[in-house]
Amino acid sequence: MTILTAKQQHFVKELMGGKTQTNAYRAAYSATNMNYNSVRREASRLMKHPNIATTVEDLQNQAN
């Protein structure tokens, strides 16, 4: 299993719970002062992170 920070784990948990990437980012990170495009960009950046991408893929495979 890959090592994720607490916020990254929260982001993945929210994604697996059915939230969109932007909503998962807002739930896991302090994004109250960020505009929508910034949140979308940062959520996309997180999804490209190797540890997060691997964890999400593993969890999706387990769910199927």
CHARMM-style PDB file with segment names, atoms N, HN, CA, C and O in Angstrom:
ATOM      1  N   MET     1       0.848  -1.186   0.000  1.00  0.00      PROA
ATOM      2  CA  MET     1       0.000   0.000   0.000  1.00  0.00      PROA
ATOM      3  C   MET     1       0.887   1.241   0.000  1.00  0.00      PROA
ATOM      4  O   MET     1       1.925   1.276   0.661  1.00  0.00      PROA
ATOM      5  N   THR     2       0.476   2.235  -0.732  1.00  0.00      PROA
ATOM      6  HN  THR     2      -0.367   2.206  -1.269  1.00  0.00      PROA
ATOM      7  CA  THR     2       1.253   3.465  -0.831  1.00  0.00      PROA
ATOM      8  C   THR     2       0.997   4.345   0.389  1.00  0.00      PROA
ATOM      9  O   THR     2      -0.045   4.250   1.036  1.00  0.00      PROA
ATOM     10  N   ILE     3       1.952   5.185   0.682  1.00  0.00      PROA
ATOM     11  HN  ILE     3       2.799   5.262   0.156  1.00  0.00      PROA
ATOM     12  CA  ILE     3       1.844   6.076   1.833  1.00  0.00      PROA
ATOM     13  C   ILE     3       1.272   7.410   1.377  1.00  0.00      PROA
ATOM     14  O   ILE     3       1.805   8.056   0.475  1.00  0.00      PROA
ATOM     15  N   LEU     4       0.180   7.810   2.016  1.00  0.00      PROA
ATOM     16  HN  LEU     4      -0.252   7.285   2.749  1.00  0.00      PROA
ATOM     17  CA  LEU     4      -0.474   9.080   1.714  1.00  0.00      PROA
ATOM     18  C   LEU     4      -0.536   9.918   2.986  1.00  0.00      PROA
ATOM     19  O   LEU     4      -0.566   9.384   4.095  1.00  0.00      PROA
ATOM     20  N   THR     5      -0.554  11.224   2.811  1.00  0.00      PROA
ATOM     21  HN  THR     5      -0.530  11.658   1.911  1.00  0.00      PROA
ATOM     22  CA  THR     5      -0.755  12.114   3.954  1.00  0.00      PROA
ATOM     23  C   THR     5      -2.215  11.993   4.403  1.00  0.00      PROA
ATOM     24  O   THR     5      -3.047  11.421   3.699  1.00  0.00      PROA
ATOM     25  N   ALA     6      -2.503  12.528   5.560  1.00  0.00      PROA
ATOM     26  HN  ALA     6      -1.827  12.992   6.132  1.00  0.00      PROA
ATOM     27  CA  ALA     6      -3.877  12.486   6.080  1.00  0.00      PROA
ATOM     28  C   ALA     6      -4.845  13.187   5.121  1.00  0.00      PROA
ATOM     29  O   ALA     6      -5.952  12.699   4.898  1.00  0.00      PROA
ATOM     30  N   LYS     7      -4.436  14.324   4.555  1.00  0.00      PROA
ATOM     31  HN  LYS     7      -3.536  14.720   4.737  1.00  0.00      PROA
ATOM     32  CA  LYS     7      -5.309  15.054   3.632  1.00  0.00      PROA
ATOM     33  C   LYS     7      -5.497  14.288   2.332  1.00  0.00      PROA
ATOM     34  O   LYS     7      -6.591  14.275   1.768  1.00  0.00      PROA
ATOM     35  N   GLN     8      -4.431  13.646   1.852  1.00  0.00      PROA
ATOM     36  HN  GLN     8      -3.542  13.656   2.310  1.00  0.00      PROA
ATOM     37  CA  GLN     8      -4.543  12.834   0.640  1.00  0.00      PROA
ATOM     38  C   GLN     8      -5.470  11.652   0.883  1.00  0.00      PROA
ATOM     39  O   GLN     8      -6.274  11.308   0.017  1.00  0.00      PROA
ATOM     40  N   GLN     9      -5.366  11.027   2.054  1.00  0.00      PROA
ATOM     41  HN  GLN     9      -4.713  11.306   2.757  1.00  0.00      PROA
ATOM     42  CA  GLN     9      -6.262   9.921   2.399  1.00  0.00      PROA
ATOM     43  C   GLN     9      -7.704  10.393   2.448  1.00  0.00      PROA
ATOM     44  O   GLN     9      -8.608   9.703   1.976  1.00  0.00      PROA
ATOM     45  N   HSD    10      -7.915  11.566   3.019  1.00  0.00      PROA
ATOM     46  HN  HSD    10      -7.181  12.126   3.403  1.00  0.00      PROA
ATOM     47  CA  HSD    10      -9.267  12.132   3.087  1.00  0.00      PROA
ATOM     48  C   HSD    10      -9.798  12.393   1.675  1.00  0.00      PROA
ATOM     49  O   HSD    10     -10.958  12.099   1.384  1.00  0.00      PROA
ATOM     50  N   PHE    11      -8.958  12.942   0.802  1.00  0.00      PROA
ATOM     51  HN  PHE    11      -8.016  13.181   1.038  1.00  0.00      PROA
ATOM     52  CA  PHE    11      -9.334  13.193  -0.591  1.00  0.00      PROA
ATOM     53  C   PHE    11      -9.764  11.887  -1.268  1.00  0.00      PROA
ATOM     54  O   PHE    11     -10.807  11.842  -1.920  1.00  0.00      PROA
ATOM     55  N   VAL    12      -8.972  10.838  -1.116  1.00  0.00      PROA
ATOM     56  HN  VAL    12      -8.125  10.875  -0.586  1.00  0.00      PROA
ATOM     57  CA  VAL    12      -9.292   9.534  -1.724  1.00  0.00      PROA
ATOM     58  C   VAL    12     -10.585   8.979  -1.138  1.00  0.00      PROA
ATOM     59  O   VAL    12     -11.421   8.449  -1.869  1.00  0.00      PROA
ATOM     60  N   LYS    13     -10.752   9.099   0.176  1.00  0.00      PROA
ATOM     61  HN  LYS    13     -10.073   9.530   0.770  1.00  0.00      PROA
ATOM     62  CA  LYS    13     -11.974   8.608   0.838  1.00  0.00      PROA
ATOM     63  C   LYS    13     -13.211   9.298   0.278  1.00  0.00      PROA
ATOM     64  O   LYS    13     -14.227   8.654   0.018  1.00  0.00      PROA
ATOM     65  N   GLU    14     -13.119  10.607   0.096  1.00  0.00      PROA
ATOM     66  HN  GLU    14     -12.293  11.130   0.308  1.00  0.00      PROA
ATOM     67  CA  GLU    14     -14.247  11.363  -0.454  1.00  0.00      PROA
ATOM     68  C   GLU    14     -14.539  10.936  -1.898  1.00  0.00      PROA
ATOM     69  O   GLU    14     -15.700  10.821  -2.290  1.00  0.00      PROA
ATOM     70  N   LEU    15     -13.494  10.705  -2.677  1.00  0.00      PROA
ATOM     71  HN  LEU    15     -12.551  10.798  -2.358  1.00  0.00      PROA
ATOM     72  CA  LEU    15     -13.684  10.231  -4.054  1.00  0.00      PROA
ATOM     73  C   LEU    15     -14.385   8.879  -4.067  1.00  0.00      PROA
ATOM     74  O   LEU    15     -15.311   8.658  -4.848  1.00  0.00      PROA
ATOM     75  N   MET    16     -13.942   7.987  -3.207  1.00  0.00      PROA
ATOM     76  HN  MET    16     -13.190   8.166  -2.573  1.00  0.00      PROA
ATOM     77  CA  MET    16     -14.531   6.650  -3.160  1.00  0.00      PROA
ATOM     78  C   MET    16     -15.963   6.692  -2.647  1.00  0.00      PROA
ATOM     79  O   MET    16     -16.749   5.777  -2.892  1.00  0.00      PROA
ATOM     80  N   GLY    17     -16.294   7.765  -1.930  1.00  0.00      PROA
ATOM     81  HN  GLY    17     -15.655   8.508  -1.730  1.00  0.00      PROA
ATOM     82  CA  GLY    17     -17.654   7.957  -1.438  1.00  0.00      PROA
ATOM     83  C   GLY    17     -18.589   8.518  -2.494  1.00  0.00      PROA
ATOM     84  O   GLY    17     -19.783   8.686  -2.245  1.00  0.00      PROA
ATOM     85  N   GLY    18     -18.047   8.810  -3.683  1.00  0.00      PROA
ATOM     86  HN  GLY    18     -17.077   8.673  -3.885  1.00  0.00      PROA
ATOM     87  CA  GLY    18     -18.890   9.273  -4.776  1.00  0.00      PROA
ATOM     88  C   GLY    18     -18.812  10.752  -5.081  1.00  0.00      PROA
ATOM     89  O   GLY    18     -19.512  11.233  -5.972  1.00  0.00      PROA
ATOM     90  N   LYS    19     -17.982  11.481  -4.366  1.00  0.00      PROA
ATOM     91  HN  LYS    19     -17.414  11.090  -3.642  1.00  0.00      PROA
ATOM     92  CA  LYS    19     -17.876  12.917  -4.642  1.00  0.00      PROA
ATOM     93  C   LYS    19     -17.042  13.151  -5.897  1.00  0.00      PROA
ATOM     94  O   LYS    19     -16.220  12.321  -6.282  1.00  0.00      PROA
ATOM     95  N   THR    20     -17.273  14.290  -6.517  1.00  0.00      PROA
ATOM     96  HN  THR    20     -17.941  14.965  -6.204  1.00  0.00      PROA
ATOM     97  CA  THR    20     -16.457  14.694  -7.658  1.00  0.00      PROA
ATOM     98  C   THR    20     -15.067  15.072  -7.144  1.00  0.00      PROA
ATOM     99  O   THR    20     -14.860  15.230  -5.941  1.00  0.00      PROA
ATOM    100  N   GLN    21     -14.128  15.211  -8.066  1.00  0.00      PROA
ATOM    101  HN  GLN    21     -14.296  15.082  -9.043  1.00  0.00      PROA
ATOM    102  CA  GLN    21     -12.776  15.587  -7.667  1.00  0.00      PROA
ATOM    103  C   GLN    21     -12.768  16.948  -6.967  1.00  0.00      PROA
ATOM    104  O   GLN    21     -12.081  17.122  -5.960  1.00  0.00      PROA
ATOM    105  N   THR    22     -13.517  17.896  -7.487  1.00  0.00      PROA
ATOM    106  HN  THR    22     -14.075  17.755  -8.305  1.00  0.00      PROA
ATOM    107  CA  THR    22     -13.518  19.227  -6.879  1.00  0.00      PROA
ATOM    108  C   THR    22     -14.161  19.208  -5.490  1.00  0.00      PROA
ATOM    109  O   THR    22     -13.658  19.851  -4.568  1.00  0.00      PROA
ATOM    110  N   ASN    23     -15.252  18.486  -5.335  1.00  0.00      PROA
ATOM    111  HN  ASN    23     -15.660  17.963  -6.084  1.00  0.00      PROA
ATOM    112  CA  ASN    23     -15.899  18.401  -4.027  1.00  0.00      PROA
ATOM    113  C   ASN    23     -15.047  17.627  -3.036  1.00  0.00      PROA
ATOM    114  O   ASN    23     -15.016  17.965  -1.853  1.00  0.00      PROA
ATOM    115  N   ALA    24     -14.359  16.595  -3.500  1.00  0.00      PROA
ATOM    116  HN  ALA    24     -14.385  16.320  -4.461  1.00  0.00      PROA
ATOM    117  CA  ALA    24     -13.458  15.837  -2.637  1.00  0.00      PROA
ATOM    118  C   ALA    24     -12.303  16.724  -2.186  1.00  0.00      PROA
ATOM    119  O   ALA    24     -11.881  16.659  -1.031  1.00  0.00      PROA
ATOM    120  N   TYR    25     -11.791  17.551  -3.093  1.00  0.00      PROA
ATOM    121  HN  TYR    25     -12.133  17.604  -4.032  1.00  0.00      PROA
ATOM    122  CA  TYR    25     -10.710  18.467  -2.740  1.00  0.00      PROA
ATOM    123  C   TYR    25     -11.186  19.461  -1.687  1.00  0.00      PROA
ATOM    124  O   TYR    25     -10.492  19.705  -0.699  1.00  0.00      PROA
ATOM    125  N   ARG    26     -12.365  20.033  -1.897  1.00  0.00      PROA
ATOM    126  HN  ARG    26     -12.928  19.834  -2.699  1.00  0.00      PROA
ATOM    127  CA  ARG    26     -12.897  20.999  -0.934  1.00  0.00      PROA
ATOM    128  C   ARG    26     -13.110  20.367   0.440  1.00  0.00      PROA
ATOM    129  O   ARG    26     -12.926  21.032   1.460  1.00  0.00      PROA
ATOM    130  N   ALA    27     -13.496  19.084   0.478  1.00  0.00      PROA
ATOM    131  HN  ALA    27     -13.645  18.544  -0.350  1.00  0.00      PROA
ATOM    132  CA  ALA    27     -13.719  18.398   1.754  1.00  0.00      PROA
ATOM    133  C   ALA    27     -12.400  18.097   2.468  1.00  0.00      PROA
ATOM    134  O   ALA    27     -12.346  18.113   3.698  1.00  0.00      PROA
ATOM    135  N   ALA    28     -11.354  17.827   1.719  1.00  0.00      PROA
ATOM    136  HN  ALA    28     -11.397  17.814   0.720  1.00  0.00      PROA
ATOM    137  CA  ALA    28     -10.088  17.393   2.316  1.00  0.00      PROA
ATOM    138  C   ALA    28      -9.121  18.533   2.597  1.00  0.00      PROA
ATOM    139  O   ALA    28      -8.289  18.430   3.499  1.00  0.00      PROA
ATOM    140  N   TYR    29      -9.219  19.598   1.851  1.00  0.00      PROA
ATOM    141  HN  TYR    29      -9.895  19.682   1.119  1.00  0.00      PROA
ATOM    142  CA  TYR    29      -8.259  20.696   1.962  1.00  0.00      PROA
ATOM    143  C   TYR    29      -8.973  21.998   2.281  1.00  0.00      PROA
ATOM    144  O   TYR    29     -10.178  22.127   2.062  1.00  0.00      PROA
ATOM    145  N   SER    30      -8.233  22.949   2.794  1.00  0.00      PROA
ATOM    146  HN  SER    30      -7.255  22.844   2.973  1.00  0.00      PROA
ATOM    147  CA  SER    30      -8.779  24.270   3.094  1.00  0.00      PROA
ATOM    148  C   SER    30      -8.898  25.046   1.785  1.00  0.00      PROA
ATOM    149  O   SER    30      -7.918  25.598   1.286  1.00  0.00      PROA
ATOM    150  N   ALA    31     -10.096  25.078   1.246  1.00  0.00      PROA
ATOM    151  HN  ALA    31     -10.892  24.629   1.651  1.00  0.00      PROA
ATOM    152  CA  ALA    31     -10.293  25.698  -0.063  1.00  0.00      PROA
ATOM    153  C   ALA    31     -11.371  26.773  -0.034  1.00  0.00      PROA
ATOM    154  O   ALA    31     -11.928  27.120  -1.075  1.00  0.00      PROA
ATOM    155  N   THR    32     -11.665  27.293   1.133  1.00  0.00      PROA
ATOM    156  HN  THR    32     -11.212  27.011   1.978  1.00  0.00      PROA
ATOM    157  CA  THR    32     -12.756  28.266   1.236  1.00  0.00      PROA
ATOM    158  C   THR    32     -12.472  29.549   0.476  1.00  0.00      PROA
ATOM    159  O   THR    32     -13.399  30.187  -0.023  1.00  0.00      PROA
ATOM    160  N   ASN    33     -11.206  29.939   0.379  1.00  0.00      PROA
ATOM    161  HN  ASN    33     -10.453  29.421   0.784  1.00  0.00      PROA
ATOM    162  CA  ASN    33     -10.861  31.179  -0.321  1.00  0.00      PROA
ATOM    163  C   ASN    33     -10.402  30.941  -1.754  1.00  0.00      PROA
ATOM    164  O   ASN    33      -9.932  31.867  -2.415  1.00  0.00      PROA
ATOM    165  N   MET    34     -10.531  29.722  -2.235  1.00  0.00      PROA
ATOM    166  HN  MET    34     -10.913  28.969  -1.697  1.00  0.00      PROA
ATOM    167  CA  MET    34     -10.090  29.387  -3.594  1.00  0.00      PROA
ATOM    168  C   MET    34     -11.273  29.470  -4.559  1.00  0.00      PROA
ATOM    169  O   MET    34     -12.391  29.084  -4.216  1.00  0.00      PROA
ATOM    170  N   ASN    35     -11.017  29.974  -5.764  1.00  0.00      PROA
ATOM    171  HN  ASN    35     -10.108  30.287  -6.042  1.00  0.00      PROA
ATOM    172  CA  ASN    35     -12.088  29.993  -6.756  1.00  0.00      PROA
ATOM    173  C   ASN    35     -12.205  28.602  -7.398  1.00  0.00      PROA
ATOM    174  O   ASN    35     -11.341  27.743  -7.219  1.00  0.00      PROA
ATOM    175  N   TYR    36     -13.272  28.409  -8.135  1.00  0.00      PROA
ATOM    176  HN  TYR    36     -13.974  29.107  -8.281  1.00  0.00      PROA
ATOM    177  CA  TYR    36     -13.573  27.098  -8.699  1.00  0.00      PROA
ATOM    178  C   TYR    36     -12.450  26.576  -9.586  1.00  0.00      PROA
ATOM    179  O   TYR    36     -12.084  25.404  -9.490  1.00  0.00      PROA
ATOM    180  N   ASN    37     -11.899  27.425 -10.446  1.00  0.00      PROA
ATOM    181  HN  ASN    37     -12.196  28.377 -10.524  1.00  0.00      PROA
ATOM    182  CA  ASN    37     -10.839  26.976 -11.352  1.00  0.00      PROA
ATOM    183  C   ASN    37      -9.587  26.538 -10.604  1.00  0.00      PROA
ATOM    184  O   ASN    37      -8.922  25.587 -11.015  1.00  0.00      PROA
ATOM    185  N   SER    38      -9.266  27.208  -9.533  1.00  0.00      PROA
ATOM    186  HN  SER    38      -9.807  27.980  -9.199  1.00  0.00      PROA
ATOM    187  CA  SER    38      -8.110  26.818  -8.725  1.00  0.00      PROA
ATOM    188  C   SER    38      -8.336  25.469  -8.061  1.00  0.00      PROA
ATOM    189  O   SER    38      -7.439  24.626  -8.035  1.00  0.00      PROA
ATOM    190  N   VAL    39      -9.528  25.265  -7.528  1.00  0.00      PROA
ATOM    191  HN  VAL    39     -10.257  25.950  -7.549  1.00  0.00      PROA
ATOM    192  CA  VAL    39      -9.854  23.985  -6.902  1.00  0.00      PROA
ATOM    193  C   VAL    39      -9.804  22.874  -7.939  1.00  0.00      PROA
ATOM    194  O   VAL    39      -9.252  21.803  -7.684  1.00  0.00      PROA
ATOM    195  N   ARG    40     -10.374  23.128  -9.096  1.00  0.00      PROA
ATOM    196  HN  ARG    40     -10.821  23.998  -9.303  1.00  0.00      PROA
ATOM    197  CA  ARG    40     -10.364  22.121 -10.164  1.00  0.00      PROA
ATOM    198  C   ARG    40      -8.942  21.773 -10.586  1.00  0.00      PROA
ATOM    199  O   ARG    40      -8.623  20.602 -10.790  1.00  0.00      PROA
ATOM    200  N   ARG    41      -8.099  22.773 -10.714  1.00  0.00      PROA
ATOM    201  HN  ARG    41      -8.359  23.724 -10.548  1.00  0.00      PROA
ATOM    202  CA  ARG    41      -6.703  22.557 -11.105  1.00  0.00      PROA
ATOM    203  C   ARG    41      -5.961  21.738 -10.045  1.00  0.00      PROA
ATOM    204  O   ARG    41      -5.231  20.806 -10.384  1.00  0.00      PROA
ATOM    205  N   GLU    42      -6.140  22.077  -8.782  1.00  0.00      PROA
ATOM    206  HN  GLU    42      -6.733  22.834  -8.508  1.00  0.00      PROA
ATOM    207  CA  GLU    42      -5.449  21.362  -7.712  1.00  0.00      PROA
ATOM    208  C   GLU    42      -5.969  19.933  -7.557  1.00  0.00      PROA
ATOM    209  O   GLU    42      -5.187  19.024  -7.277  1.00  0.00      PROA
ATOM    210  N   ALA    43      -7.256  19.724  -7.732  1.00  0.00      PROA
ATOM    211  HN  ALA    43      -7.891  20.462  -7.959  1.00  0.00      PROA
ATOM    212  CA  ALA    43      -7.814  18.377  -7.671  1.00  0.00      PROA
ATOM    213  C   ALA    43      -7.264  17.522  -8.809  1.00  0.00      PROA
ATOM    214  O   ALA    43      -6.940  16.350  -8.616  1.00  0.00      PROA
ATOM    215  N   SER    44      -7.162  18.114  -9.980  1.00  0.00      PROA
ATOM    216  HN  SER    44      -7.425  19.066 -10.137  1.00  0.00      PROA
ATOM    217  CA  SER    44      -6.601  17.405 -11.124  1.00  0.00      PROA
ATOM    218  C   SER    44      -5.132  17.064 -10.886  1.00  0.00      PROA
ATOM    219  O   SER    44      -4.674  15.973 -11.228  1.00  0.00      PROA
ATOM    220  N   ARG    45      -4.407  18.001 -10.301  1.00  0.00      PROA
ATOM    221  HN  ARG    45      -4.779  18.887 -10.023  1.00  0.00      PROA
ATOM    222  CA  ARG    45      -2.996  17.770  -9.984  1.00  0.00      PROA
ATOM    223  C   ARG    45      -2.857  16.608  -8.997  1.00  0.00      PROA
ATOM    224  O   ARG    45      -1.971  15.765  -9.138  1.00  0.00      PROA
ATOM    225  N   LEU    46      -3.740  16.576  -8.001  1.00  0.00      PROA
ATOM    226  HN  LEU    46      -4.459  17.261  -7.887  1.00  0.00      PROA
ATOM    227  CA  LEU    46      -3.701  15.478  -7.030  1.00  0.00      PROA
ATOM    228  C   LEU    46      -3.968  14.131  -7.693  1.00  0.00      PROA
ATOM    229  O   LEU    46      -3.332  13.131  -7.362  1.00  0.00      PROA
ATOM    230  N   MET    47      -4.905  14.112  -8.624  1.00  0.00      PROA
ATOM    231  HN  MET    47      -5.422  14.924  -8.893  1.00  0.00      PROA
ATOM    232  CA  MET    47      -5.237  12.847  -9.292  1.00  0.00      PROA
ATOM    233  C   MET    47      -4.078  12.331 -10.136  1.00  0.00      PROA
ATOM    234  O   MET    47      -4.026  11.140 -10.441  1.00  0.00      PROA
ATOM    235  N   LYS    48      -3.156  13.193 -10.514  1.00  0.00      PROA
ATOM    236  HN  LYS    48      -3.198  14.161 -10.265  1.00  0.00      PROA
ATOM    237  CA  LYS    48      -1.987  12.780 -11.287  1.00  0.00      PROA
ATOM    238  C   LYS    48      -0.833  12.348 -10.390  1.00  0.00      PROA
ATOM    239  O   LYS    48       0.159  11.805 -10.876  1.00  0.00      PROA
ATOM    240  N   HSD    49      -0.955  12.584  -9.087  1.00  0.00      PROA
ATOM    241  HN  HSD    49      -1.762  13.025  -8.693  1.00  0.00      PROA
ATOM    242  CA  HSD    49       0.084  12.178  -8.139  1.00  0.00      PROA
ATOM    243  C   HSD    49       0.159  10.652  -8.147  1.00  0.00      PROA
ATOM    244  O   HSD    49      -0.865   9.990  -7.978  1.00  0.00      PROA
ATOM    245  N   PRO    50       1.344  10.084  -8.338  1.00  0.00      PROA
ATOM    246  CA  PRO    50       1.462   8.619  -8.479  1.00  0.00      PROA
ATOM    247  C   PRO    50       0.865   7.820  -7.323  1.00  0.00      PROA
ATOM    248  O   PRO    50       0.208   6.805  -7.554  1.00  0.00      PROA
ATOM    249  N   ASN    51       1.082   8.257  -6.088  1.00  0.00      PROA
ATOM    250  HN  ASN    51       1.616   9.082  -5.900  1.00  0.00      PROA
ATOM    251  CA  ASN    51       0.550   7.507  -4.945  1.00  0.00      PROA
ATOM    252  C   ASN    51      -0.971   7.573  -4.886  1.00  0.00      PROA
ATOM    253  O   ASN    51      -1.622   6.584  -4.550  1.00  0.00      PROA
ATOM    254  N   ILE    52      -1.532   8.716  -5.205  1.00  0.00      PROA
ATOM    255  HN  ILE    52      -1.002   9.519  -5.478  1.00  0.00      PROA
ATOM    256  CA  ILE    52      -2.987   8.855  -5.183  1.00  0.00      PROA
ATOM    257  C   ILE    52      -3.605   8.070  -6.332  1.00  0.00      PROA
ATOM    258  O   ILE    52      -4.585   7.349  -6.143  1.00  0.00      PROA
ATOM    259  N   ALA    53      -3.028   8.211  -7.529  1.00  0.00      PROA
ATOM    260  HN  ALA    53      -2.232   8.796  -7.682  1.00  0.00      PROA
ATOM    261  CA  ALA    53      -3.558   7.492  -8.691  1.00  0.00      PROA
ATOM    262  C   ALA    53      -3.542   5.982  -8.453  1.00  0.00      PROA
ATOM    263  O   ALA    53      -4.505   5.292  -8.789  1.00  0.00      PROA
ATOM    264  N   THR    54      -2.459   5.469  -7.879  1.00  0.00      PROA
ATOM    265  HN  THR    54      -1.677   6.029  -7.606  1.00  0.00      PROA
ATOM    266  CA  THR    54      -2.346   4.044  -7.602  1.00  0.00      PROA
ATOM    267  C   THR    54      -3.371   3.610  -6.564  1.00  0.00      PROA
ATOM    268  O   THR    54      -4.006   2.566  -6.715  1.00  0.00      PROA
ATOM    269  N   THR    55      -3.533   4.401  -5.519  1.00  0.00      PROA
ATOM    270  HN  THR    55      -3.017   5.249  -5.397  1.00  0.00      PROA
ATOM    271  CA  THR    55      -4.488   4.064  -4.464  1.00  0.00      PROA
ATOM    272  C   THR    55      -5.912   4.052  -4.997  1.00  0.00      PROA
ATOM    273  O   THR    55      -6.675   3.130  -4.709  1.00  0.00      PROA
ATOM    274  N   VAL    56      -6.276   5.070  -5.774  1.00  0.00      PROA
ATOM    275  HN  VAL    56      -5.656   5.819  -6.008  1.00  0.00      PROA
ATOM    276  CA  VAL    56      -7.630   5.137  -6.343  1.00  0.00      PROA
ATOM    277  C   VAL    56      -7.868   3.942  -7.266  1.00  0.00      PROA
ATOM    278  O   VAL    56      -8.926   3.316  -7.214  1.00  0.00      PROA
ATOM    279  N   GLU    57      -6.901   3.634  -8.093  1.00  0.00      PROA
ATOM    280  HN  GLU    57      -6.041   4.142  -8.134  1.00  0.00      PROA
ATOM    281  CA  GLU    57      -7.037   2.495  -9.012  1.00  0.00      PROA
ATOM    282  C   GLU    57      -7.188   1.190  -8.244  1.00  0.00      PROA
ATOM    283  O   GLU    57      -8.042   0.371  -8.586  1.00  0.00      PROA
ATOM    284  N   ASP    58      -6.377   0.982  -7.214  1.00  0.00      PROA
ATOM    285  HN  ASP    58      -5.684   1.647  -6.936  1.00  0.00      PROA
ATOM    286  CA  ASP    58      -6.474  -0.237  -6.398  1.00  0.00      PROA
ATOM    287  C   ASP    58      -7.838  -0.355  -5.735  1.00  0.00      PROA
ATOM    288  O   ASP    58      -8.437  -1.430  -5.734  1.00  0.00      PROA
ATOM    289  N   LEU    59      -8.333   0.747  -5.169  1.00  0.00      PROA
ATOM    290  HN  LEU    59      -7.846   1.620  -5.169  1.00  0.00      PROA
ATOM    291  CA  LEU    59      -9.629   0.718  -4.506  1.00  0.00      PROA
ATOM    292  C   LEU    59     -10.770   0.481  -5.496  1.00  0.00      PROA
ATOM    293  O   LEU    59     -11.728  -0.222  -5.177  1.00  0.00      PROA
ATOM    294  N   GLN    60     -10.674   1.058  -6.683  1.00  0.00      PROA
ATOM    295  HN  GLN    60      -9.895   1.629  -6.942  1.00  0.00      PROA
ATOM    296  CA  GLN    60     -11.694   0.825  -7.703  1.00  0.00      PROA
ATOM    297  C   GLN    60     -11.680  -0.632  -8.159  1.00  0.00      PROA
ATOM    298  O   GLN    60     -12.737  -1.222  -8.382  1.00  0.00      PROA
ATOM    299  N   ASN    61     -10.502  -1.207  -8.298  1.00  0.00      PROA
ATOM    300  HN  ASN    61      -9.644  -0.728  -8.116  1.00  0.00      PROA
ATOM    301  CA  ASN    61     -10.401  -2.616  -8.680  1.00  0.00      PROA
ATOM    302  C   ASN    61     -10.988  -3.518  -7.601  1.00  0.00      PROA
ATOM    303  O   ASN    61     -11.659  -4.503  -7.911  1.00  0.00      PROA
ATOM    304  N   GLN    62     -10.741  -3.188  -6.339  1.00  0.00      PROA
ATOM    305  HN  GLN    62     -10.196  -2.388  -6.087  1.00  0.00      PROA
ATOM    306  CA  GLN    62     -11.296  -3.972  -5.235  1.00  0.00      PROA
ATOM    307  C   GLN    62     -12.817  -3.876  -5.213  1.00  0.00      PROA
ATOM    308  O   GLN    62     -13.501  -4.849  -4.895  1.00  0.00      PROA
ATOM    309  N   ALA    63     -13.340  -2.709  -5.550  1.00  0.00      PROA
ATOM    310  HN  ALA    63     -12.784  -1.919  -5.809  1.00  0.00      PROA
ATOM    311  CA  ALA    63     -14.793  -2.516  -5.533  1.00  0.00      PROA
ATOM    312  C   ALA    63     -15.465  -3.312  -6.647  1.00  0.00      PROA
ATOM    313  O   ALA    63     -16.613  -3.732  -6.502  1.00  0.00      PROA
ATOM    314  N   ASN    64     -14.768  -3.520  -7.742  1.00  0.00      PROA
ATOM    315  HN  ASN    64     -13.836  -3.179  -7.860  1.00  0.00      PROA
ATOM    316  CA  ASN    64     -15.327  -4.273  -8.848  1.00  0.00      PROA
ATOM    317  C   ASN    64     -15.066  -5.717  -8.611  1.00  0.00      PROA
ATOM    318  OT1 ASN    64     -15.453  -6.556  -9.426  1.00  0.00      PROA
TER     319      ASN     64
END
